């Protein structure tokens, strides 16, 4: 496996796209595309944004593949095995707030958030694939191009910069999650108020 991954790294941006796909679809791989994107942007600054674009394509394709796997098999499993009160309560919660749990780990680099679990939930709970893809892209685009810019600008110091600011990313992710949850709640209240006004 390590030899295969080293071969992919030698392929440059195309290899990075394949590694991002492997990571997105949930297959185990040593390391991840984030550090490799930083490294390639540092070593090949002239193709940093091409690397980011191909990494984005690979990540979106892999994540959408995992989503469809869950969509095909997970719904049947949930209907058969997870139809109790607690399971239904979780389903209702995820239908309302679940995409926030997908967006945050898609956006924030270097923080071990369990994105794949929520991708599986989104697929199994029949979230719209276009909405799902838009949410993942909204997180991945600034992440990938931000990492490419960082690697191109700071070079070999980019990895250390991310490590030094790791807790800033953690705190930022928590604050952003709280804000997004509050916005969803506010949107629900405004929608309910509007519906009650229309009915009156």
FIVO-833563 format. One record per residue (C-alpha): residue number from 1; residue in one letter; chain; x, y, z. Coordinates in steps of 0.02 Angstrom, whole numbers. Layout:
+-----+------+-------+--------+--------+--------+
!  nr ! rest ! kette !   east !  north !     up !
+-----+------+-------+--------+--------+--------+
! NUM !    A !     A !      X !      Y !      Z !
...
+-----+------+-------+--------+--------+--------+
END
This chain:
+-----+------+-------+--------+--------+--------+
!  nr ! rest ! kette !   east !  north !     up !
+-----+------+-------+--------+--------+--------+
!   1 !    X !     A !      0 !      0 !      0 !
!   2 !    X !     A !    140 !    121 !     45 !
!   3 !    X !     A !    228 !     86 !   -120 !
!   4 !    X !     A !     65 !    119 !   -214 !
!   5 !    X !     A !     41 !    285 !   -124 !
!   6 !    X !     A !    221 !    336 !   -160 !
!   7 !    X !     A !    190 !    299 !   -344 !
!   8 !    X !     A !     36 !    409 !   -342 !
!   9 !    X !     A !    134 !    550 !   -261 !
!  10 !    X !     A !    261 !    538 !   -401 !
!  11 !    X !     A !    121 !    568 !   -526 !
!  12 !    X !     A !    102 !    746 !   -463 !
!  13 !    X !     A !    -69 !    832 !   -469 !
!  14 !    X !     A !   -153 !    681 !   -551 !
!  15 !    X !     A !    -89 !    567 !   -413 !
!  16 !    X !     A !   -151 !    693 !   -285 !
!  17 !    X !     A !   -325 !    686 !   -364 !
!  18 !    X !     A !   -327 !    496 !   -347 !
!  19 !    X !     A !   -268 !    505 !   -165 !
!  20 !    X !     A !   -405 !    633 !   -129 !
!  21 !    X !     A !   -533 !    516 !   -208 !
!  22 !    X !     A !   -471 !    370 !   -103 !
!  23 !    X !     A !   -482 !    477 !     54 !
!  24 !    X !     A !   -654 !    544 !      9 !
!  25 !    X !     A !   -732 !    375 !    -23 !
!  26 !    X !     A !   -673 !    315 !    147 !
!  27 !    X !     A !   -536 !    191 !    101 !
!  28 !    X !     A !   -389 !    185 !    222 !
!  29 !    X !     A !   -233 !    274 !    163 !
!  30 !    X !     A !    -74 !    328 !    251 !
!  31 !    X !     A !    -81 !    516 !    274 !
!  32 !    X !     A !   -206 !    621 !    181 !
!  33 !    X !     A !   -223 !    743 !     37 !
!  34 !    X !     A !   -205 !    900 !    143 !
!  35 !    X !     A !    -21 !    880 !    184 !
!  36 !    X !     A !     17 !    815 !     11 !
!  37 !    X !     A !    -67 !    968 !    -67 !
!  38 !    X !     A !     40 !   1080 !     44 !
!  39 !    X !     A !    196 !    986 !     -5 !
!  40 !    X !     A !    159 !    993 !   -191 !
!  41 !    X !     A !    115 !   1178 !   -184 !
!  42 !    X !     A !    282 !   1207 !   -100 !
!  43 !    X !     A !    383 !   1100 !   -220 !
!  44 !    X !     A !    290 !   1151 !   -378 !
!  45 !    X !     A !    220 !   1326 !   -345 !
!  46 !    X !     A !    184 !   1353 !   -530 !
!  47 !    X !     A !     54 !   1214 !   -525 !
!  48 !    X !     A !    -11 !   1244 !   -348 !
!  49 !    X !     A !   -186 !   1294 !   -400 !
!  50 !    X !     A !   -197 !   1155 !   -529 !
!  51 !    X !     A !   -155 !   1035 !   -387 !
!  52 !    X !     A !   -291 !   1115 !   -281 !
!  53 !    X !     A !   -419 !   1099 !   -422 !
!  54 !    X !     A !   -379 !    916 !   -455 !
!  55 !    X !     A !   -376 !    880 !   -269 !
!  56 !    X !     A !   -549 !    960 !   -257 !
!  57 !    X !     A !   -615 !    853 !   -401 !
!  58 !    X !     A !   -547 !    695 !   -320 !
!  59 !    X !     A !   -616 !    740 !   -148 !
!  60 !    X !     A !   -790 !    784 !   -214 !
!  61 !    X !     A !   -797 !    627 !   -321 !
!  62 !    X !     A !   -744 !    514 !   -179 !
!  63 !    X !     A !   -861 !    594 !    -53 !
!  64 !    X !     A !  -1007 !    584 !   -175 !
!  65 !    X !     A !   -964 !    401 !   -206 !
!  66 !    X !     A !   -972 !    366 !    -19 !
!  67 !    X !     A !  -1136 !    462 !    -12 !
!  68 !    X !     A !  -1213 !    353 !   -149 !
!  69 !    X !     A !  -1152 !    192 !    -68 !
!  70 !    X !     A !  -1242 !    244 !     91 !
!  71 !    X !     A !  -1394 !    300 !     -8 !
!  72 !    X !     A !  -1412 !    130 !    -93 !
!  73 !    X !     A !  -1385 !     19 !     57 !
!  74 !    X !     A !  -1405 !    126 !    212 !
!  75 !    X !     A !  -1588 !    173 !    192 !
!  76 !    X !     A !  -1643 !     -9 !    191 !
!  77 !    X !     A !  -1538 !    -43 !    345 !
!  78 !    X !     A !  -1610 !    107 !    438 !
!  79 !    X !     A !  -1788 !     60 !    394 !
!  80 !    X !     A !  -1758 !   -118 !    455 !
!  81 !    X !     A !  -1646 !    -90 !    607 !
!  82 !    X !     A !  -1662 !     91 !    661 !
!  83 !    X !     A !  -1845 !    137 !    664 !
!  84 !    X !     A !  -1866 !    156 !    853 !
!  85 !    X !     A !  -1907 !    321 !    941 !
!  86 !    X !     A !  -1726 !    370 !    971 !
!  87 !    X !     A !  -1678 !    328 !    792 !
!  88 !    X !     A !  -1823 !    428 !    723 !
!  89 !    X !     A !  -1776 !    574 !    835 !
!  90 !    X !     A !  -1599 !    568 !    766 !
!  91 !    X !     A !  -1666 !    562 !    589 !
!  92 !    X !     A !  -1771 !    716 !    619 !
!  93 !    X !     A !  -1621 !    805 !    697 !
!  94 !    X !     A !  -1508 !    760 !    551 !
!  95 !    X !     A !  -1634 !    815 !    421 !
!  96 !    X !     A !  -1631 !    986 !    502 !
!  97 !    X !     A !  -1451 !   1008 !    556 !
!  98 !    X !     A !  -1353 !    868 !    474 !
!  99 !    X !     A !  -1276 !    966 !    332 !
! 100 !    X !     A !  -1192 !   1080 !    459 !
! 101 !    X !     A !  -1100 !    925 !    522 !
! 102 !    X !     A !  -1044 !    892 !    343 !
! 103 !    X !     A !   -993 !   1071 !    304 !
! 104 !    X !     A !   -881 !   1102 !    456 !
! 105 !    X !     A !   -759 !    955 !    430 !
! 106 !    X !     A !   -761 !    988 !    242 !
! 107 !    X !     A !   -701 !   1166 !    275 !
! 108 !    X !     A !   -580 !   1151 !    420 !
! 109 !    X !     A !   -410 !   1071 !    381 !
! 110 !    X !     A !   -303 !    966 !    497 !
! 111 !    X !     A !   -439 !    941 !    627 !
! 112 !    X !     A !   -493 !    759 !    652 !
! 113 !    X !     A !   -681 !    781 !    631 !
! 114 !    X !     A !   -784 !    627 !    584 !
! 115 !    X !     A !   -846 !    687 !    415 !
! 116 !    X !     A !   -866 !    513 !    342 !
! 117 !    X !     A !   -993 !    465 !    476 !
! 118 !    X !     A !  -1102 !    613 !    429 !
! 119 !    X !     A !  -1080 !    581 !    244 !
! 120 !    X !     A !  -1147 !    405 !    273 !
! 121 !    X !     A !  -1292 !    477 !    373 !
! 122 !    X !     A !  -1331 !    603 !    236 !
! 123 !    X !     A !  -1337 !    466 !    106 !
! 124 !    X !     A !  -1438 !    345 !    212 !
! 125 !    X !     A !  -1563 !    480 !    262 !
! 126 !    X !     A !  -1594 !    531 !     81 !
! 127 !    X !     A !  -1526 !    708 !     85 !
! 128 !    X !     A !  -1538 !    786 !    -88 !
! 129 !    X !     A !  -1376 !    740 !   -181 !
! 130 !    X !     A !  -1365 !    913 !   -261 !
! 131 !    X !     A !  -1385 !    999 !    -94 !
! 132 !    X !     A !  -1258 !    881 !    -17 !
! 133 !    X !     A !  -1133 !    912 !   -157 !
! 134 !    X !     A !  -1157 !   1101 !   -144 !
! 135 !    X !     A !  -1124 !   1097 !     44 !
! 136 !    X !     A !   -967 !    990 !     26 !
! 137 !    X !     A !   -903 !   1100 !   -116 !
! 138 !    X !     A !   -935 !   1257 !    -12 !
! 139 !    X !     A !   -818 !   1186 !    119 !
! 140 !    X !     A !   -689 !   1104 !      7 !
! 141 !    X !     A !   -659 !   1247 !   -116 !
! 142 !    X !     A !   -588 !   1372 !     11 !
! 143 !    X !     A !   -499 !   1230 !    102 !
! 144 !    X !     A !   -407 !   1163 !    -51 !
! 145 !    X !     A !   -363 !   1330 !   -129 !
! 146 !    X !     A !   -317 !   1402 !     41 !
! 147 !    X !     A !   -196 !   1258 !     72 !
! 148 !    X !     A !   -122 !   1280 !   -102 !
! 149 !    X !     A !    -97 !   1466 !    -71 !
! 150 !    X !     A !    -20 !   1430 !     98 !
! 151 !    X !     A !    101 !   1302 !     29 !
! 152 !    X !     A !    148 !   1415 !   -115 !
! 153 !    X !     A !    174 !   1565 !     -2 !
! 154 !    X !     A !    259 !   1489 !    151 !
! 155 !    X !     A !    345 !   1340 !     71 !
! 156 !    X !     A !    421 !   1219 !    196 !
! 157 !    X !     A !    354 !   1324 !    341 !
! 158 !    X !     A !    172 !   1296 !    292 !
! 159 !    X !     A !    152 !   1132 !    385 !
! 160 !    X !     A !    224 !   1205 !    544 !
! 161 !    X !     A !    110 !   1357 !    526 !
! 162 !    X !     A !    -42 !   1243 !    521 !
! 163 !    X !     A !     19 !   1146 !    673 !
! 164 !    X !     A !     49 !   1307 !    769 !
! 165 !    X !     A !   -128 !   1365 !    730 !
! 166 !    X !     A !   -213 !   1198 !    756 !
! 167 !    X !     A !   -312 !   1257 !    908 !
! 168 !    X !     A !   -366 !   1413 !    816 !
! 169 !    X !     A !   -445 !   1298 !    687 !
! 170 !    X !     A !   -530 !   1196 !    824 !
! 171 !    X !     A !   -602 !   1350 !    908 !
! 172 !    X !     A !   -653 !   1423 !    740 !
! 173 !    X !     A !   -742 !   1261 !    694 !
! 174 !    X !     A !   -839 !   1261 !    859 !
! 175 !    X !     A !   -890 !   1444 !    842 !
! 176 !    X !     A !   -941 !   1420 !    660 !
! 177 !    X !     A !  -1043 !   1265 !    704 !
! 178 !    X !     A !  -1136 !   1359 !    842 !
! 179 !    X !     A !  -1173 !   1505 !    725 !
! 180 !    X !     A !  -1237 !   1390 !    588 !
! 181 !    X !     A !  -1348 !   1294 !    709 !
! 182 !    X !     A !  -1420 !   1458 !    770 !
! 183 !    X !     A !  -1450 !   1516 !    592 !
! 184 !    X !     A !  -1544 !   1355 !    553 !
! 185 !    X !     A !  -1651 !   1380 !    709 !
! 186 !    X !     A !  -1685 !   1560 !    659 !
! 187 !    X !     A !  -1733 !   1507 !    483 !
! 188 !    X !     A !  -1852 !   1377 !    556 !
! 189 !    X !     A !  -1936 !   1507 !    667 !
! 190 !    X !     A !  -1955 !   1631 !    524 !
! 191 !    X !     A !  -2028 !   1495 !    414 !
! 192 !    X !     A !  -2150 !   1442 !    549 !
! 193 !    X !     A !  -2202 !   1623 !    578 !
! 194 !    X !     A !  -2227 !   1650 !    392 !
! 195 !    X !     A !  -2331 !   1491 !    376 !
! 196 !    X !     A !  -2440 !   1539 !    523 !
! 197 !    X !     A !  -2468 !   1712 !    446 !
! 198 !    X !     A !  -2517 !   1636 !    279 !
! 199 !    X !     A !  -2640 !   1516 !    362 !
! 200 !    X !     A !  -2718 !   1660 !    461 !
+-----+------+-------+--------+--------+--------+
END
